[in-house]
Amino acid sequence: MEHALDVTRLFLHVLAATIWVGGQLTLAALVPALRPLGAEVPRAAARAFRRVAWPAFGVLVLTGIWNLAALSADQRNESGVLTVKLAAVLVSGISAFAHERATSRRGLAIWGALAVVSALVALLYGVVLAESAG
């Protein structure tokens, strides 16, 4: 039973990361192709993505807490890897929120880039943590 819960926890975390990180990368790749179709088209795509992205981010946070609870005290204190991952998750969420509210192209670009880069850093450090725990 414990193994099934571990697999479920990891599956949900990876699925949510796929949506959050992969969706940002996909949307960033699509926006230049959508712009010629009209200014509202990229906005409509972003609104559609938002409907799945924020619930996925919530699942990431919840399963991340669950992942932390599953670590031993030694694993949690082993290195600064966990601290970097948590900071990257925080920056990713804040940056994505700021990107949604940006009103200038410059703001959209800066906050969007920071959201994607920090999400990738969180993903990388999540893999490092999983490797060290396994």
SELOKE-420267 format. One record per residue: residue in one letter; residue number from 1; x negated, y, z negated of N, C-alpha, C in turn. Coordinates in steps of 0.1 Angstrom, whole numbers, plus 2048, in hexadecimal, padded with zeros to 3 digits. Atoms other than C-alpha are relative to their C-alpha. Layout:
! residues N
<site type="a" seq="NUM" n_x="X" n_y="Y" n_z="Z" ca_x="X" ca_y="Y" ca_z="Z" c_x="X" c_y="Y" c_z="Z"/>
...
! end
This chain:
! residues 134
<site type="m" seq="1" n_x="7F8" n_y="7F4" n_z="800" ca_x="800" ca_y="800" ca_z="800" c_x="7F7" c_y="80D" c_z="800"/>
<site type="e" seq="2" n_x="809" n_y="7F4" n_z="801" ca_x="7E4" ca_y="818" ca_z="7F7" c_x="7FA" c_y="803" c_z="80E"/>
<site type="h" seq="3" n_x="806" n_y="7FE" n_z="7F3" ca_x="7D4" ca_y="812" ca_z="819" c_x="80A" c_y="806" c_z="80A"/>
<site type="a" seq="4" n_x="7F5" n_y="7FA" n_z="7F7" ca_x="7F5" ca_y="81A" ca_z="82B" c_x="801" c_y="80F" c_z="7FD"/>
<site type="l" seq="5" n_x="7FF" n_y="7F2" n_z="803" ca_x="7F7" ca_y="83B" ca_z="818" c_x="7F4" c_y="808" c_z="805"/>
<site type="d" seq="6" n_x="80C" n_y="7FA" n_z="7FB" ca_x="7D3" ca_y="843" ca_z="821" c_x="801" c_y="802" c_z="80F"/>
<site type="v" seq="7" n_x="7FF" n_y="7FF" n_z="7F1" ca_x="7DA" ca_y="83C" ca_z="846" c_x="80B" c_y="80B" c_z="803"/>
<site type="t" seq="8" n_x="7F6" n_y="7F6" n_z="7FD" ca_x="7FA" ca_y="851" ca_z="845" c_x="7FB" c_y="80E" c_z="7FD"/>
<site type="r" seq="9" n_x="806" n_y="7F3" n_z="803" ca_x="7E8" ca_y="86E" ca_z="834" c_x="7F7" c_y="805" c_z="80B"/>
<site type="l" seq="10" n_x="80A" n_y="7FC" n_z="7F6" ca_x="7CC" ca_y="86E" ca_z="84D" c_x="807" c_y="802" c_z="80E"/>
<site type="f" seq="11" n_x="7F9" n_y="7FE" n_z="7F3" ca_x="7E4" ca_y="869" ca_z="86B" c_x="807" c_y="80E" c_z="800"/>
<site type="l" seq="12" n_x="7F8" n_y="7F3" n_z="801" ca_x="7FA" ca_y="887" ca_z="860" c_x="7F6" c_y="80C" c_z="801"/>
<site type="h" seq="13" n_x="80A" n_y="7F6" n_z="800" ca_x="7DB" ca_y="89C" ca_z="85A" c_x="7FA" c_y="802" c_z="80E"/>
<site type="v" seq="14" n_x="805" n_y="7FF" n_z="7F3" ca_x="7CC" ca_y="894" ca_z="87C" c_x="80A" c_y="805" c_z="80A"/>
<site type="l" seq="15" n_x="7F5" n_y="7FC" n_z="7F7" ca_x="7ED" ca_y="898" ca_z="88E" c_x="802" c_y="80F" c_z="7FF"/>
<site type="a" seq="16" n_x="7FE" n_y="7F1" n_z="803" ca_x="7F2" ca_y="8BB" ca_z="87E" c_x="7F4" c_y="808" c_z="806"/>
<site type="a" seq="17" n_x="80C" n_y="7FA" n_z="7FB" ca_x="7CE" ca_y="8C4" ca_z="887" c_x="800" c_y="801" c_z="80F"/>
<site type="t" seq="18" n_x="7FF" n_y="801" n_z="7F1" ca_x="7D4" ca_y="8B9" ca_z="8AB" c_x="809" c_y="80B" c_z="805"/>
<site type="i" seq="19" n_x="7F6" n_y="7F6" n_z="7FC" ca_x="7F2" ca_y="8D0" ca_z="8AD" c_x="7FA" c_y="80E" c_z="7FE"/>
<site type="w" seq="20" n_x="805" n_y="7F3" n_z="804" ca_x="7E2" ca_y="8EE" ca_z="89B" c_x="7F4" c_y="804" c_z="808"/>
<site type="v" seq="21" n_x="80C" n_y="7FD" n_z="7F9" ca_x="7BF" ca_y="8ED" ca_z="8AB" c_x="802" c_y="7FE" c_z="80F"/>
<site type="g" seq="22" n_x="7FF" n_y="803" n_z="7F2" ca_x="7C7" ca_y="8DD" ca_z="8CC" c_x="80A" c_y="809" c_z="807"/>
<site type="g" seq="23" n_x="7F6" n_y="7F6" n_z="7FB" ca_x="7E6" ca_y="8F3" ca_z="8D1" c_x="7FA" c_y="80E" c_z="802"/>
<site type="q" seq="24" n_x="807" n_y="7F3" n_z="7FE" ca_x="7D1" ca_y="912" ca_z="8CC" c_x="7F7" c_y="800" c_z="80C"/>
<site type="l" seq="25" n_x="808" n_y="801" n_z="7F5" ca_x="7B8" ca_y="907" ca_z="8E5" c_x="807" c_y="7FF" c_z="80D"/>
<site type="t" seq="26" n_x="7F8" n_y="801" n_z="7F4" ca_x="7D2" ca_y="8FD" ca_z="8FE" c_x="807" c_y="80D" c_z="804"/>
<site type="l" seq="27" n_x="7FA" n_y="7F4" n_z="7FE" ca_x="7E5" ca_y="91D" ca_z="8FA" c_x="7F7" c_y="80B" c_z="805"/>
<site type="a" seq="28" n_x="80B" n_y="7F6" n_z="7FB" ca_x="7C5" ca_y="932" ca_z="8FE" c_x="7FD" c_y="7FD" c_z="80F"/>
<site type="a" seq="29" n_x="803" n_y="804" n_z="7F2" ca_x="7BE" ca_y="91F" ca_z="91E" c_x="80C" c_y="804" c_z="80A"/>
<site type="l" seq="30" n_x="7F4" n_y="7FD" n_z="7F8" ca_x="7E2" ca_y="925" ca_z="92B" c_x="803" c_y="80F" c_z="802"/>
<site type="v" seq="31" n_x="7FC" n_y="7F2" n_z="800" ca_x="7E6" ca_y="94A" ca_z="923" c_x="7FB" c_y="807" c_z="80D"/>
<site type="p" seq="32" n_x="804" n_y="7F9" n_z="7F3" ca_x="7D1" ca_y="956" ca_z="941" c_x="808" c_y="7FC" c_z="80C"/>
<site type="a" seq="33" n_x="7F7" n_y="805" n_z="7F4" ca_x="7E6" ca_y="941" ca_z="959" c_x="80E" c_y="805" c_z="7FE"/>
<site type="l" seq="34" n_x="7F2" n_y="7FC" n_z="802" ca_x="806" ca_y="94D" ca_z="949" c_x="802" c_y="80F" c_z="802"/>
<site type="r" seq="35" n_x="7FF" n_y="7F1" n_z="800" ca_x="7FE" ca_y="973" ca_z="949" c_x="806" c_y="805" c_z="80E"/>
<site type="p" seq="36" n_x="7FB" n_y="7FB" n_z="7F3" ca_x="804" ca_y="977" ca_z="96F" c_x="80F" c_y="7FE" c_z="802"/>
<site type="l" seq="37" n_x="7F1" n_y="803" n_z="7FF" ca_x="828" ca_y="969" ca_z="96A" c_x="808" c_y="80B" c_z="7F9"/>
<site type="g" seq="38" n_x="7F9" n_y="7F5" n_z="807" ca_x="831" ca_y="987" ca_z="954" c_x="7FB" c_y="801" c_z="7F2"/>
<site type="a" seq="39" n_x="805" n_y="7FE" n_z="80D" ca_x="828" ca_y="996" ca_z="933" c_x="807" c_y="7F8" c_z="7F5"/>
<site type="e" seq="40" n_x="7F8" n_y="808" n_z="80A" ca_x="843" ca_y="983" ca_z="921" c_x="7FD" c_y="7F1" c_z="800"/>
<site type="v" seq="41" n_x="802" n_y="80E" n_z="7FF" ca_x="839" ca_y="961" ca_z="92D" c_x="7F5" c_y="7FB" c_z="7F5"/>
<site type="p" seq="42" n_x="80A" n_y="805" n_z="80B" ca_x="819" ca_y="95D" ca_z="916" c_x="806" c_y="802" c_z="7F2"/>
<site type="r" seq="43" n_x="7F9" n_y="7FE" n_z="80E" ca_x="82E" ca_y="96B" ca_z="8F9" c_x="80A" c_y="7F5" c_z="7FE"/>
<site type="a" seq="44" n_x="7F6" n_y="80B" n_z="802" ca_x="849" ca_y="951" ca_z="8FF" c_x="7F9" c_y="7F3" c_z="7FD"/>
<site type="a" seq="45" n_x="808" n_y="80C" n_z="803" ca_x="82F" ca_y="936" ca_z="900" c_x="7FA" c_y="800" c_z="7F2"/>
<site type="a" seq="46" n_x="805" n_y="7FF" n_z="80D" ca_x="81F" ca_y="943" ca_z="8E0" c_x="80B" c_y="7FE" c_z="7F5"/>
<site type="r" seq="47" n_x="7F5" n_y="802" n_z="809" ca_x="841" ca_y="944" ca_z="8CF" c_x="804" c_y="7F1" c_z="7FF"/>
<site type="a" seq="48" n_x="7FD" n_y="80E" n_z="800" ca_x="848" ca_y="920" ca_z="8D9" c_x="7F5" c_y="7F8" c_z="7F9"/>
<site type="f" seq="49" n_x="80B" n_y="807" n_z="808" ca_x="826" ca_y="915" ca_z="8CC" c_x="801" c_y="803" c_z="7F1"/>
<site type="r" seq="50" n_x="7FF" n_y="7FD" n_z="80E" ca_x="82C" ca_y="927" ca_z="8AB" c_x="80A" c_y="7F7" c_z="7F9"/>
<site type="r" seq="51" n_x="7F6" n_y="809" n_z="806" ca_x="84A" ca_y="911" ca_z="8A5" c_x="7FB" c_y="7F3" c_z="7FC"/>
<site type="v" seq="52" n_x="806" n_y="80D" n_z="804" ca_x="834" ca_y="8F2" ca_z="8A3" c_x="7F3" c_y="803" c_z="7F9"/>
<site type="a" seq="53" n_x="80D" n_y="7FD" n_z="806" ca_x="813" ca_y="903" ca_z="898" c_x="801" c_y="802" c_z="7F1"/>
<site type="w" seq="54" n_x="7FF" n_y="7FD" n_z="80E" ca_x="81E" ca_y="910" ca_z="877" c_x="804" c_y="7F4" c_z="7F7"/>
<site type="p" seq="55" n_x="7FD" n_y="80D" n_z="808" ca_x="82F" ca_y="8F0" ca_z="86B" c_x="7F4" c_y="7F7" c_z="800"/>
<site type="a" seq="56" n_x="80C" n_y="808" n_z="800" ca_x="80F" ca_y="8DE" ca_z="876" c_x="7F6" c_y="805" c_z="7F6"/>
<site type="f" seq="57" n_x="809" n_y="7FA" n_z="809" ca_x="7FA" ca_y="8F6" ca_z="862" c_x="805" c_y="7FC" c_z="7F2"/>
<site type="g" seq="58" n_x="7FB" n_y="804" n_z="80D" ca_x="811" ca_y="8EF" ca_z="844" c_x="7FD" c_y="7F2" c_z="7FD"/>
<site type="v" seq="59" n_x="803" n_y="80E" n_z="802" ca_x="80C" ca_y="8CA" ca_z="849" c_x="7F1" c_y="7FE" c_z="7FD"/>
<site type="l" seq="60" n_x="80F" n_y="800" n_z="802" ca_x="7E6" ca_y="8D0" ca_z="84B" c_x="7FD" c_y="803" c_z="7F1"/>
<site type="v" seq="61" n_x="803" n_y="7FC" n_z="80D" ca_x="7E6" ca_y="8E2" ca_z="82A" c_x="805" c_y="7F5" c_z="7F6"/>
<site type="l" seq="62" n_x="7FB" n_y="80A" n_z="80A" ca_x="7FC" ca_y="8C8" ca_z="818" c_x="7F8" c_y="7F3" c_z="801"/>
<site type="t" seq="63" n_x="808" n_y="80D" n_z="800" ca_x="7E9" ca_y="8AA" ca_z="825" c_x="7F1" c_y="803" c_z="7FC"/>
<site type="g" seq="64" n_x="80E" n_y="7FC" n_z="805" ca_x="7C8" ca_y="8BD" ca_z="81E" c_x="800" c_y="7FF" c_z="7F1"/>
<site type="i" seq="65" n_x="7FF" n_y="801" n_z="80E" ca_x="7D3" ca_y="8C0" ca_z="7FA" c_x="800" c_y="7F1" c_z="7FC"/>
<site type="w" seq="66" n_x="7FF" n_y="80E" n_z="802" ca_x="7DC" ca_y="89B" ca_z="7FB" c_x="7F2" c_y="7F9" c_z="802"/>
<site type="n" seq="67" n_x="80E" n_y="805" n_z="7FD" ca_x="7B9" ca_y="894" ca_z="80A" c_x="7F7" c_y="803" c_z="7F4"/>
<site type="l" seq="68" n_x="808" n_y="7FC" n_z="80B" ca_x="7A9" ca_y="8A7" ca_z="7EE" c_x="803" c_y="7F7" c_z="7F4"/>
<site type="a" seq="69" n_x="7FC" n_y="808" n_z="80B" ca_x="7BC" ca_y="893" ca_z="7D4" c_x="7FB" c_y="7F2" c_z="801"/>
<site type="a" seq="70" n_x="805" n_y="80E" n_z="7FE" ca_x="7B0" ca_y="873" ca_z="7E4" c_x="7F1" c_y="7FF" c_z="7FE"/>
<site type="l" seq="71" n_x="80F" n_y="800" n_z="802" ca_x="78B" ca_y="87D" ca_z="7E0" c_x="7FC" c_y="7FF" c_z="7F2"/>
<site type="s" seq="72" n_x="805" n_y="801" n_z="80D" ca_x="777" ca_y="874" ca_z="7C2" c_x="7FA" c_y="80E" c_z="7FC"/>
<site type="a" seq="73" n_x="806" n_y="7F3" n_z="804" ca_x="769" ca_y="891" ca_z="7AD" c_x="7F2" c_y="802" c_z="806"/>
<site type="d" seq="74" n_x="80D" n_y="800" n_z="7FA" ca_x="746" ca_y="888" ca_z="7BA" c_x="801" c_y="805" c_z="80F"/>
<site type="q" seq="75" n_x="7FE" n_y="7FC" n_z="7F2" ca_x="752" ca_y="88B" ca_z="7DE" c_x="804" c_y="80F" c_z="802"/>
<site type="r" seq="76" n_x="7FC" n_y="7F2" n_z="800" ca_x="763" ca_y="8AD" ca_z="7D7" c_x="7F5" c_y="809" c_z="7FD"/>
<site type="n" seq="77" n_x="80A" n_y="7F7" n_z="805" ca_x="744" ca_y="8BB" ca_z="7C7" c_x="7F2" c_y="7FD" c_z="808"/>
<site type="e" seq="78" n_x="80C" n_y="805" n_z="7F9" ca_x="72B" ca_y="8AA" ca_z="7DF" c_x="7F8" c_y="80B" c_z="807"/>
<site type="s" seq="79" n_x="807" n_y="7F5" n_z="7F9" ca_x="723" ca_y="8C9" ca_z="7F4" c_x="809" c_y="80B" c_z="803"/>
<site type="g" seq="80" n_x="7F8" n_y="7F4" n_z="7FD" ca_x="72F" ca_y="8EA" ca_z="801" c_x="809" c_y="7FD" c_z="80C"/>
<site type="v" seq="81" n_x="7F8" n_y="803" n_z="7F5" ca_x="740" ca_y="8D8" ca_z="81E" c_x="80F" c_y="803" c_z="7FE"/>
<site type="l" seq="82" n_x="7F2" n_y="7FD" n_z="803" ca_x="762" ca_y="8D9" ca_z="80E" c_x="803" c_y="80E" c_z="7FF"/>
<site type="t" seq="83" n_x="7FE" n_y="7F1" n_z="801" ca_x="75E" ca_y="8FE" ca_z="805" c_x="801" c_y="806" c_z="80E"/>
<site type="v" seq="84" n_x="800" n_y="7FA" n_z="7F3" ca_x="756" ca_y="906" ca_z="829" c_x="80D" c_y="7FC" c_z="807"/>
<site type="k" seq="85" n_x="7F4" n_y="805" n_z="7F9" ca_x="773" ca_y="8F1" ca_z="836" c_x="80C" c_y="808" c_z="7FB"/>
<site type="l" seq="86" n_x="7F5" n_y="7F9" n_z="806" ca_x="78C" ca_y="902" ca_z="81E" c_x="800" c_y="80F" c_z="804"/>
<site type="a" seq="87" n_x="801" n_y="7F2" n_z="7FB" ca_x="77F" ca_y="925" ca_z="827" c_x="804" c_y="801" c_z="80F"/>
<site type="a" seq="88" n_x="7FD" n_y="7FF" n_z="7F2" ca_x="782" ca_y="91D" ca_z="84C" c_x="80F" c_y="7FE" c_z="802"/>
<site type="v" seq="89" n_x="7F2" n_y="801" n_z="7FF" ca_x="7A6" ca_y="911" ca_z="847" c_x="807" c_y="80D" c_z="7FC"/>
<site type="l" seq="90" n_x="7FA" n_y="7F3" n_z="805" ca_x="7AF" ca_y="931" ca_z="834" c_x="7FE" c_y="80A" c_z="80B"/>
<site type="v" seq="91" n_x="803" n_y="7F7" n_z="7F6" ca_x="79E" ca_y="946" ca_z="84F" c_x="809" c_y="7FD" c_z="80D"/>
<site type="s" seq="92" n_x="7F8" n_y="804" n_z="7F4" ca_x="7B0" ca_y="933" ca_z="86B" c_x="80F" c_y="804" c_z="7FE"/>
<site type="g" seq="93" n_x="7F3" n_y="7FC" n_z="802" ca_x="7D2" ca_y="938" ca_z="85B" c_x="803" c_y="80F" c_z="800"/>
<site type="i" seq="94" n_x="7FF" n_y="7F1" n_z="801" ca_x="7CD" ca_y="95D" ca_z="853" c_x="7FE" c_y="806" c_z="80E"/>
<site type="s" seq="95" n_x="803" n_y="7FB" n_z="7F3" ca_x="7BE" ca_y="963" ca_z="876" c_x="80C" c_y="7FE" c_z="80A"/>
<site type="a" seq="96" n_x="7F5" n_y="803" n_z="7F8" ca_x="7DB" ca_y="952" ca_z="887" c_x="80C" c_y="809" c_z="7FD"/>
<site type="f" seq="97" n_x="7F5" n_y="7F7" n_z="804" ca_x="7F4" ca_y="966" ca_z="873" c_x="7FD" c_y="80E" c_z="805"/>
<site type="a" seq="98" n_x="803" n_y="7F3" n_z="7FB" ca_x="7E2" ca_y="986" ca_z="87C" c_x="801" c_y="801" c_z="80F"/>
<site type="h" seq="99" n_x="7FF" n_y="800" n_z="7F1" ca_x="7E0" ca_y="97C" ca_z="8A1" c_x="80F" c_y="801" c_z="804"/>
<site type="e" seq="100" n_x="7F2" n_y="7FF" n_z="7FD" ca_x="806" ca_y="978" ca_z="8A1" c_x="805" c_y="80E" c_z="7FF"/>
<site type="r" seq="101" n_x="7FB" n_y="7F2" n_z="802" ca_x="80A" ca_y="99B" ca_z="894" c_x="7F8" c_y="80B" c_z="807"/>
<site type="a" seq="102" n_x="808" n_y="7F6" n_z="7F9" ca_x="7F0" ca_y="9AC" ca_z="8A9" c_x="808" c_y="807" c_z="80B"/>
<site type="t" seq="103" n_x="7F8" n_y="7F8" n_z="7F6" ca_x="7FD" ca_y="9C7" ca_z="8C0" c_x="7F7" c_y="804" c_z="80C"/>
<site type="s" seq="104" n_x="809" n_y="7FC" n_z="7F5" ca_x="7DE" ca_y="9CE" ca_z="8D5" c_x="7FA" c_y="7F3" c_z="806"/>
<site type="r" seq="105" n_x="807" n_y="80B" n_z="7FA" ca_x="7CC" ca_y="9B7" ca_z="8EE" c_x="7F3" c_y="7FD" c_z="7F8"/>
<site type="r" seq="106" n_x="80D" n_y="802" n_z="807" ca_x="7AC" ca_y="9BC" ca_z="8DA" c_x="803" c_y="7F9" c_z="7F3"/>
<site type="g" seq="107" n_x="7FC" n_y="807" n_z="80C" ca_x="7BE" ca_y="9B2" ca_z="8BA" c_x="803" c_y="7F1" c_z="802"/>
<site type="l" seq="108" n_x="7FC" n_y="80D" n_z="7FC" ca_x="7CD" ca_y="994" ca_z="8CB" c_x="7F3" c_y="7F7" c_z="803"/>
<site type="a" seq="109" n_x="80C" n_y="807" n_z="7FD" ca_x="7AB" ca_y="98A" ca_z="8D8" c_x="7F7" c_y="7FC" c_z="7F4"/>
<site type="i" seq="110" n_x="809" n_y="802" n_z="80C" ca_x="797" ca_y="98E" ca_z="8B8" c_x="807" c_y="7F6" c_z="7F6"/>
<site type="w" seq="111" n_x="7F9" n_y="808" n_z="80A" ca_x="7B1" ca_y="97E" ca_z="8A1" c_x="802" c_y="7F2" c_z="806"/>
<site type="g" seq="112" n_x="7FE" n_y="80D" n_z="7FA" ca_x="7B8" ca_y="962" ca_z="8BA" c_x="7F3" c_y="7F8" c_z="800"/>
<site type="a" seq="113" n_x="80D" n_y="807" n_z="800" ca_x="793" ca_y="95A" ca_z="8BE" c_x="7FC" c_y="7FB" c_z="7F3"/>
<site type="l" seq="114" n_x="804" n_y="804" n_z="80E" ca_x="78D" ca_y="95A" ca_z="899" c_x="809" c_y="7F4" c_z="7FB"/>
<site type="a" seq="115" n_x="7F7" n_y="80B" n_z="804" ca_x="7AB" ca_y="943" ca_z="894" c_x="7FB" c_y="7F3" c_z="806"/>
<site type="v" seq="116" n_x="805" n_y="80C" n_z="7FA" ca_x="79E" ca_y="92A" ca_z="8AD" c_x="7F3" c_y="7FB" c_z="7FB"/>
<site type="v" seq="117" n_x="80D" n_y="804" n_z="805" ca_x="77A" ca_y="92B" ca_z="8A2" c_x="800" c_y="7FA" c_z="7F2"/>
<site type="s" seq="118" n_x="7FF" n_y="805" n_z="80E" ca_x="783" ca_y="927" ca_z="87D" c_x="807" c_y="7F3" c_z="800"/>
<site type="a" seq="119" n_x="7F9" n_y="80D" n_z="7FF" ca_x="79B" ca_y="90B" ca_z="886" c_x="7F6" c_y="7F5" c_z="804"/>
<site type="l" seq="120" n_x="80A" n_y="80A" n_z="7FC" ca_x="77F" ca_y="8F9" ca_z="898" c_x="7F5" c_y="7FD" c_z="7F5"/>
<site type="v" seq="121" n_x="80A" n_y="802" n_z="80B" ca_x="767" ca_y="8FE" ca_z="87B" c_x="807" c_y="7F7" c_z="7F5"/>
<site type="a" seq="122" n_x="7F8" n_y="808" n_z="80A" ca_x="782" ca_y="8F0" ca_z="863" c_x="800" c_y="7F1" c_z="805"/>
<site type="l" seq="123" n_x="7FF" n_y="80D" n_z="7FA" ca_x="786" ca_y="8D2" ca_z="87B" c_x="7F2" c_y="7F9" c_z="7FF"/>
<site type="l" seq="124" n_x="80D" n_y="806" n_z="800" ca_x="760" ca_y="8CC" ca_z="87D" c_x="7FD" c_y="7FC" c_z="7F1"/>
<site type="y" seq="125" n_x="803" n_y="803" n_z="80E" ca_x="75C" ca_y="8CE" ca_z="857" c_x="809" c_y="7F5" c_z="7FA"/>
<site type="g" seq="126" n_x="7F7" n_y="80B" n_z="804" ca_x="77A" ca_y="8B7" ca_z="853" c_x="7FA" c_y="7F2" c_z="804"/>
<site type="v" seq="127" n_x="807" n_y="80C" n_z="7FB" ca_x="768" ca_y="89D" ca_z="868" c_x="7F4" c_y="7FD" c_z="7F7"/>
<site type="v" seq="128" n_x="80B" n_y="802" n_z="809" ca_x="749" ca_y="8A2" ca_z="853" c_x="804" c_y="7FA" c_z="7F3"/>
<site type="l" seq="129" n_x="7FB" n_y="805" n_z="80D" ca_x="75D" ca_y="89D" ca_z="833" c_x="805" c_y="7F1" c_z="801"/>
<site type="a" seq="130" n_x="7FB" n_y="80D" n_z="7FE" ca_x="76E" ca_y="87E" ca_z="841" c_x="7F4" c_y="7F6" c_z="801"/>
<site type="e" seq="131" n_x="80C" n_y="809" n_z="7FE" ca_x="74C" ca_y="86F" ca_z="84B" c_x="7F9" c_y="7FE" c_z="7F3"/>
<site type="s" seq="132" n_x="807" n_y="802" n_z="80D" ca_x="73D" ca_y="875" ca_z="829" c_x="808" c_y="7F8" c_z="7F6"/>
<site type="a" seq="133" n_x="7F7" n_y="807" n_z="809" ca_x="75C" ca_y="867" ca_z="817" c_x="800" c_y="7F1" c_z="804"/>
<site type="g" seq="134" n_x="7FE" n_y="80D" n_z="7FB" ca_x="75C" ca_y="848" ca_z="82D" c_x="7F3" c_y="7F8" c_z="7FF"/>
! end
